[in-house]
Every structure is written in C-alpha cells, then in structure tokens.
Amino acid sequence: MRVALLFPIAECMSELKWIWFANPHPVSDFDRFDSASRGPWGALKLLFKRPLNILTSLGASITILTLAIGPFAQQILQFSSCLKPIDGSSAIVARTNSYTAGTPTLAAGQPRINRKMTTALYQGLLAPPLNATALISTYCQSGNCTFPHSNNTAYTSLTICSSIEDISHLISGHGNIGDSSYETWNYRLPSGLQLLGNSALTTAAIGLRGEDQDKSLLTLEALMITMNCSAARPESKDECIFKPWAIRASLSPCIHTYGNVRISNSIFEEHILSTMMLPYVPDIQYYSLAGDYPSFPDINCSPSESLQENKTQPTSLLASGLRYANLSGIALNSSDILWYHPSCTYDFGYGPTTGLVESFTKVFFGTLKQPKNVTIPRGLPGDIIGDSWMLSLYADGQANLTSAAVYMEGLANSITAAIREGGDPSNSAPFRGTALGSQTCLGVEWAWLALPAVLLFLTLVFLMTTVVKSRRYTRTGAAEGGRKPWKSSLLPLLWSGLRDETRARYERFDEVEKMKESGDGMKVSLRKERWSEYGEPGEDDSKQARWALRAESGVP
C-alpha cells in the first residue's frame, strides 16, 4: 500500500516542481523538489528547510507519514490462540430429576443411605468443598468446554438447599457464666433442647413429623456457649467472655435452574438462576414436584389430561396447590390427575428421605432425647472434647451465623454432588456440550486501519488538487505555458540545456513523448567547457568553465 501511495505523490510533487518554476525561484528549490519526490528524507528537508506552500507541504507530510503504514499494517491482522469446537467431541455435566438410591437394613427393612451418600455426608461435615461446583461430576476431554443456553438458561437439576436462622432470642434459663460451677448452667430452647453442666454445644436433629408439606428433610437445632477470649491460647477462663447462642438450620430437597455453565481450564462453573423447593408428600414420605420446570429449555412442560407418547408421568395435586409425581400409582383415576413429560417432574424418594433422617438423628446430631454434645472441662478452647463434625460447627467457641451458614452450605453441596452423580438412570439425562481445542485464529483490529485510510484520503485530495492546479499550465492555449504535464521526467530540463543551435534544428517540444522521440536519434555528452566556447568573454577563460550538454558530431 505504501508503494501505491508514494507513486502518485512522487509524480504530483514533480509536477508541482515545474509549476513552481513558472515564476522565478532559487535554483536550489529544484533539488529540494526532486529529493522530496524520492522519499521521506527529502520530504522532511523540504518541509522544514523551505516550506513552500500548503500543497507541497501536504505532499511532503503524506510522504513522511507513509513510513508508519508498515507498522500499522502489521497490527491489523492479529494471530492469537483461540478455542474452537473439536469434531466428534462432547462434554457432560451430571444432573438428575430423580434420586431414590437407598439400601434397606437387614433388621426391619428400614431404608438407609448407600455408601456414596454416607461418604458425601462425612465429606460435607469434615472436609466441605470449596464451592458448590467442586464435587460435581463432569467430563471435558480438553479441559475447555462450552454448553448450549437459551435465554441464559442451561438446565435444571435436583439438589439440596440449606437455610439457617439465629434463634438466640428463644433461649431461656440461667447460668453463672464465668463461675467455676458449670453445673449451674441450664439453658434451653422451646423445642426442649437443653445445655447443661460443662457442655459447650449440644445439637439435635428433628426428623420428619406431622403432615407439614413444607417440612425440611433435616431441621437442626444447636445451642452453645460462645467464647470471646483476649488471648489466642487463654490459660484461664477469666480471659474469656462466655455467651449463650442458638441457631436453627435446615436441609431440604429443591431444584436449581442453572445458567452461565462452562468448563475453563478444567474448572467447572455454573450459576444458580432460580430455586424451587420440593414439597413433602406425607402419605408416601418423599419429596416431589411437577410443573413447568423443564430439565432443559427445549422441553415442553405443558400437561395433558391423558397418557400420551411423551407425557408418561402421572401427577397429583397437593393441598398447597403444587403438583407432585405420583410414583405410587394410587388414585390414577382421580379427576386431578395430569400427565407430564418425565423431564418436568422431580422426586427425592422414600429411601434416601428416611435414610438421611436416620443418619442425621442417630449418627451425626442426635435427637432431643439423646442430643450430641461438645464439652469444655476447664472452660477453655484448647480443652474442647467432641465429635469432629461437632467441633467444626463449634469453631473453638467462635461460631457465628456466617460460619454456621458455611458449615450447612458445605454439607448441602456435598449431598447435592452425590445426588446429581447417583440419580436414577431412567430420568437423569446429563447436560451435554462441546469440547473446545486450542487453535490459531486470525483477527482484524480495525482501529489500525485508521492511518492508512486517512493517508489514502489525503493522497486522493492531493492528487486531485494537483491535477486542477496543473491544468492552468497544461491546457491548450494557457497563457502560463500551454505545455503537457512533465511530472517526473528530466527531458525538459536536459533539452533546455542544449546549445541554441542544436535546439534550433528542432521544433518546440511541449510534450515529454515528443522529446523522447527526438532524443532517440540524438547523442549528447556532459562536458566541462570554457566560457569562450560559448562566445562569452571572461576575465580568464582558461580558469572559468561550466558543465554543459553537447550534441555529438554528426547529429543532424
């Protein structure tokens, strides 16, 4: 592009040279014009040593600025590493609509949780995941995967939700806090949970009771004595301030709708867009929900009054007005039965429901009759005794609403990962995407085209202005000359340097082409001759001489 711009600029600068000498000017200007037409260095000298006029200054400036075209052009096309879909590859994120995994005990057929869920409970209580996605099962061959979205919505899955509240205002009783007689402590909650003696924390898991359709899978009450000590490792209880504190936390089956799903550098990300709690179905003792909650955005969740090809899941109506998946097959002839696509129904089965309640009450947190306790024999953080998961909740006596919420959220996230990975195969279609591979991509940085575009525009302006100005000297009958454009040709100058008798043999030439035709039959040489040879007297002809073009002998 630089060469394409410099060619018309050089021709225009050369033509302006002949126009410039239509009036008397220093001979040295001829050399400046000639240098300016050859490149940026000459243009710079012309611009700063003798700025002739606006038009020549414009031509010189354009010539100089063309030096930047190369660097700018190199920046226009940018090669970078980018991610492109890999043919034949796929990506998978685990999700589910249904979780019924459970193992009946040999004793009374009472369901209990399976090994994976047991592991999830211990992990959630002792080593909770750093975030909600850390334990979710995914497959991405390249470590970078993208997933389809519709209006930012990707998919919906069965999960576990947690909640927590401060119920310290419900504490009653008394205690000589700071006294050495810990046996006088006696704090209680309306549920009947008591904190006695040297206990620092007591918990009880309240299982499913009654007909409440909003009942949580787990309701945990924790009553404790928090400690604010002046030293990191206090040596006596006098260095600590003791205060009773209580919370009520819960875990409940729910569904999350997710968006912004991706896997980048092997790190899985998903963001919760909305949440819906699953109602409890007391007659069958499980949680279920049906309605306009599609697993994927392209699924139609409108119900049908009869069994159809893709609407095969019967649903019944709860007193709350919500619908649940009727998995028992009871009352299918009822007038309130509607049929849904299975991907629009969610259920947390009887087995895991009763199994988790049993684990929470008998293994981890106790019951109101047999609560779990953490004790502090000397009333100091370093002397706390209790189960590891209880100590995590107590946090060395520094527990607060934030730390307790993180504790319950970690447990919920761990259970959620087990649910999504171990969902029922019949209704657990994974969310599928595309693996991306690193490739070299070519991009265009349009901003770097600004300088070339401006120079092109200025060159056109310069060219047209020079053409218009040259017409004054080159059009037929022009008073200032009437010649044809000479531009960068040197023949007019050389022709004028011939002797008068040589030029007299030829007609007046105004066109470079005619000069070329006549010049083909003429041989000239550049010689240093004395003034006397031109018939001009001088003080010392032997010392004074000049260079001149001289036609060779025999030239007609």
N, C-alpha and C positions, 0 to 999 in steps of 0.2 A: 504494500500500500504506500509505503514511503516513496518508493521509486515512481509510482504512478502520480503522486502529488508533486514531486520535485521536477518532473519533466515539464509540465505546463508552466510551473513557477519560473523555471530557468528560461524558457522561451519568452515569457512575459517580461522578465527582468531585462533580457537582452533587447527586446523591442523598446522598452522604456529608455534604454541607453540611447538609441537613435533619436527618440523623441526628445530626450534631454538635450542633445546636442543640436537641436533645431535652433537653439539660441546659444550665444557664446557662454562657455563654461570652461573651467580649468581642464587641461588635458588629462590630469591625474584622475578625474572623475571617470574617464573611460575605463581605466584599470579597475577602479572600485566597482563599477557596474559589472565588469567582466568577472571579477572574483566573486561577487555576490551571487552571480548566476551559477557558479560552480559548486557551491556548498555552504554549510553553516558558518565556517570560519570567515569566509569572505563576507557573508551576510552580516555577521556580527561586527566586522570592521566598518562596513558601510553604515550600519545602524548607529554606531556610537561615535565614529570619527567625523562623519558628514551625513547627518540625517537630511536627505534631500527634500522629500515631501511625504505626504501621508501614504500615497500609493506605493512608493518604493519602500517605505518603512514597513508597510503591511506585508509586502512580498518577502522582505528580509526576515521579518518576525516569523512568518509561516515556515520559511526555510529552517530557521533555528529550532522551532518547536517540533519539526518533524523528527528530530533526534529522539524525542520521547515516545514516538509511535511504537518502536520495538519493545521497550519495557512494558508499555501499556498493553500491547497486543499479547505479550506473554502471560499477562494476568487475566485476560478474557476467558481463556479456557483453563479450568481448574480440574485437575485429576485428584480424586480422593477415594479413600476406601469406603465402600458403602455396603449395605446389606440388601441382598436380592433373594427371592424365593429359590429354594433348591428343588429341582424337579423330582417328583416321586417321594418327597419327604413329608413328614407330618409331625405335629406336636399335640400333646394330650395333657389335659388338666383333669384331675379326678373330681367328680361331683356325684351327687345322688339325689333321688327323690324318696328313697325308702331305705330304712335301716331296721332290720329285725334280728340281727345276729345275737344269739344268746345260747347258753348251754344249760339244760336242766340238771339240777343236782340229783344224785342217786337216792337221796332220802325221800323227799316228798314231791318230787317233780317241780320244785321251786326254781324258776329260771335264775340264771346268774350270768354275769358278763363273761365274754370269751377272753382268751389270753391277750389278744391285741388291745382290747378295751382296758383290761387290767393294766397293761404296760402304759397305755396312754394316761391313766389316772395317776400312776406313780410319777411319770414324767412331768405331767402338768403340775403336780404338787411339789416335787423336789427339784426339777430342772425345767421350768416352763420355757417355751420357745421365746426367742427374742421378739418375734412379731407373729401376727396371725397367719402368715403365709409360709413360715419357716418349715413346717412339718407337712404341708400339703404335697401330695404325690403328683409329680409332673414328669413328662418325658419331652425332652427337646434335644435332638441329636447334635445340633451345632452350638447350643448354648444361647442362641438368639432366635426367638420365635415370635410370630405375630398371630393375632386371633381376630376373627370377624366380629364386628359390632354393628348394632342397629340402633341409631339414636343414642349412642354411647353405652348401650346395654349389651352385655355379653351372655350371661347365663344366670340361672337361679339354682341354688342348692340347699339341701337340708343341712342345718348347722345347730350349734348350741350357743345361746346368748346368756350373758351374765348381767346381773344388776346388784347394786349394793346401796344401803342407806345407813345413816347414823341414827341409832335409837338410844343414845345415851340419856335422853330426857325421860326414858321409860324406866331407868334404873331406880330401884328403891332399896331401903335397908340402911345399914350404918357400918362404920369401920373406923378403927383408930389408926388411920394411916400414919405411918412413921413410928408408931408404938412397937415395941418388941413383942407384944402379944398379938400375933397374927390370927390366933384362933377367934378373936373378936370380930374379924371381918365377916360380914354377912350381907352380900348384895344379891339382888335377884331381879329378874325380868318378868313381865306379866305371863310369859309362856310357862314359867316355873323353873327356868334355868337359874342356878344359884352358884355364886362364887364364895367359897368358904375357906377358912383356915389360911394356909400358906399357898393356896393356888393363885397363880398369876393370870391364868387363862383357862376358861372352860368353854367347851363347844358342844352343840347338839344339833344333829341333822333331823329336821322334822320331815317325815315321809308324807306320801300322798294320803290325804284323809278327806272324807266327805264327798260331796257332789260338785265341788267348785270346778267349773270348766276353765278357769284362769289359773289354776293351781300350778305352781312350779314343780319341776322334776325334783329339785333339791331346794329346800329352804334351810339355810344355815344361820344359827344364832351363835354369836361369840361374845362373851362377857369377860373382860380382862382388866388388869391394873396396869396402866402405862406408867413408865418411869422417865423422868427428865432429870438426868444426873449432870452435875457440874464437871465431872471428870470422865474421861473415856473408860477408865477402869477404876470405878469407885471402890474404896476399901471399907466403907461403912454405909449403912442405909441413910445416915444423916446427910450424905452428899446428894441424895435423890429426892425428887418430889413425886409422890405417887397420886394417881388419879384414876377413878373407875371410868371405863369406856366400853361401849357396846355397839355392835353392828348387826344388821340382818342382811344376808346375801342370798342370792338365788341363782339357779341354773335352770334354763327352760329350753326345750326344742323350739327352733324357729327356722325361718328361711331367709337367706340373704340374696338379694339381687346384686350382681357384681358388674362393674364396668372397668375400663382402662386396664384390661388384662394384657399382660405381656411377660416375656421372659427375656431379660437383657443380661448378657454376661453371666448366664446360668443363675441369675437371681429372679425369682418369680414375684410378680407384683399383681395385685388385684385390689380394687377399691369398692367398698360397700356403698351401693346407691340407695337401697331401701331395705327395711326389715319388717317381717310379719311373724308374730308369734303363732305357734300351733296350739289350738285349744285341746284341752284334755277331755277324752271321751271316757267318763267314769264307768259306764256299763261294761266296756271291754278293756279298760285300763291301758290305754295307749293314747298317743297324741297324733292328731291328723288334721289336715287342712286341704280343701279343694276349692278351686275357683279360677279366676283369671290371673294365674301365676305361672306363666309358661316357663318351662325349663330353658327354652331358647326362644328368641324373639320371633322366629318364623312359625311357631306352633300356634294353631287356632284353639283357644280355650273356651269357645262358646259351647254350652251344654246341649244335650239332646234328651228328649223325654223317653227315648227308647235306645236299645243297644244298636250301635252302628259299627261299621268296619273299623274306624279309628277312634271310636269313643266307647271304650270297653270297661271303664271303671265306674261302678255304681257309687253314688254319694248320697248321704243322708243329711238331714237338717238338724242342727243343734238348737237348743232354746235361745242361744245368743244370736241366732240368725246366720252363723257361719256353717259351712258345709265341711264334712269330713269323708274320707274314703271309707266306704263300708266294706271292710275286709272280712267281716264275719259271715256275710251272706244272709243276715237276718233282715226280715221285713223288706225284701226286694220288691214286693208288690205294692208297697206303700205309695201313696199319691205324691209324696215329697221326694221320691227317688229321681235323680237326674244323672245322666251318664256323661262322663268327661273323658277326654284324652288322658291316658295314664301319666303323661308328662306334665299334666296340670294338677296332679294330686301329690301330696306329701304325707308320709307317716313315719312315726317313730314307734316301733312295735312294742307289744306287751313284754317280750323277753328282755330287751335292754332297759325298758322302763322299770320293771320290778327288780331287775338285776342291779341297776345302778343305785336304786333306793336302798337295797340290801347292803351294797358296798359302802355307801356313804354313812349309813346308820351304824352298821356293825363293825366296820373295819377302820374307817377314817375319822369320823367326827363324833360318833356315839349317838346316844338318844337322851331324851330328857330324864329317863330313869337311870341311864348309865352313861353320863357325859364323859368326854375325853378332857384331860386336864394337863396343864403345864404348871409346874411348881417352882417356887424360888425359896429354898430352905432358909437362906440368910438374907433374902430380900435384895440381892444384888444380881445384875445382869449376867455375870460370869457363872452364877450358880443355877441357871435355869435348867430344869430337867423335864423332858417330854419327848413325844414322837417327833421325828424330823419335820414332817409336814406341819405339825402344830407350831414348832419353833420358827418355821418360815413365816407363818402367819403372825406370830407374836413379834418378830423382828427385834429381839433383845429389848422388848419393852418400848420400842419406838414406833409401834404400829400407828398408823393414822388412816384416814379414809382413802387417801391416794394409794398407799402401799397395799391396803386390803383390796382395793379395786383391781390393782395389777395382779395380785395373787389369784383372784377369782377369774380374771380375764385369761391368765395363763392356763388355768385349768380348763376353761371353756374352749380355748384354742386347741389344746391337746386332744380333747374329746372330739372336737369338730374334725380334726385331721383323721382320727380313727373312723369316724362315721363316713366321711367322703371317700376314704380309701376302701372301706369294707361294706359299702352299700349293696343292696340286693341286686344281683346281676340283671334281673328282669326289668329294672327301672333305674338304672344308673349309667345312662349313656354319658361318656366323658365329653368334655368340651374340646373340640379339635381345632387346630390351627395349622400354620405352615412354618417350617423351619427356614431360617434365613442364613445364607452363606456370604462371606466377605468377598466382594468383587471390586474391581477398579471401575469407578464411574467418572464420566465426563460431565462437568457442569459449566454453565456460562455465567460469568459475572458481568451483567450488563452495564454496570456503572463504569467499568474500564473502557467502554466504547465511547464515553463522552468526549475525550480529547480527539480521537480520530474523526468523530463525527463533526466536531467543531472545526477542525482543520480542513475537512472536506468542504464544509460550507464556506469557510473563508477563502479557500482556493477558488471555488466557483465565483465568488464575488470578485476576487482579484482578477481572475481571467476575463470575466465579462466587462469589468471596468476598463481593463487594459485594451480590450478589443474596441470598446466605444471610443476611448481616447485616441487609439491608433488610427481610427477612421478619419480623423481630422487631417492626418498627414498622408494617408494612403488612398483615399478615394480619388476618383478621376476628377481632374480639374481643381484639386485642392491647392489653395494659394501657398500653403506652407510646404508643399513638396510634390504631391501627386505621385509619389512612389508606391511601390508594393511593399508589404511588410518584409523587413530584412531579418528580424529576430536575431538568432544567434550566429548568423553567417558572418564570416570575416571578409568575404569577397568585396563588399562595397568599400571597406577600408583599404584593402590591398589595391583595388583598382584605382582608387584615388591617389595612390602613392606612385603610380607610373609617371613617366615623363609625359609632358604635354604633347610632344609629337607622336608618342605611341598611342595615347588616348584619342588623339585627333583622328586616327585611322578608323576608329570605331564610332558607331552611333551612340547616343546617350542611352545608358542602360539604367532602368529603374527597377528591374526585376532580377532577383538572385539567379533564377533559372537561365536567363539570357547571359548573365555574367559567366555562369558555368559553361554554357555552350561555347562562348567565345574564348573562355580560358582554356578549354581543351586543346585549342590549336596554338596556344601561346606558351612560351617558356620564359620564365623570369628568374632572376637571381637577386639575392640581397647583398649589396656591395657597399663598402665604405668608400665614398668618393669625395674629392676636394670640391670646394665651392666653385672654383674656376671652371670646373667641368659643366656647371650649370649656367655659366656666363655671368656669375655674380661676383663682383670684386670682393676681396678680403684683405685685411692687413697682412696676413701671412698665409697664403694659400697652401703652403706646404704643411702648416700645422693645423689648419682648420679643415674639418671634413665632416661628413654626415653619412648615415646609412640610408640607402635608397634602393628601391626595386628597379631593376633594369632589364629590359627585354633583351633576349639573346639575339645575336646577329642572325639574319635570315628570317626573322619573324616578319610576316607581311604587315 
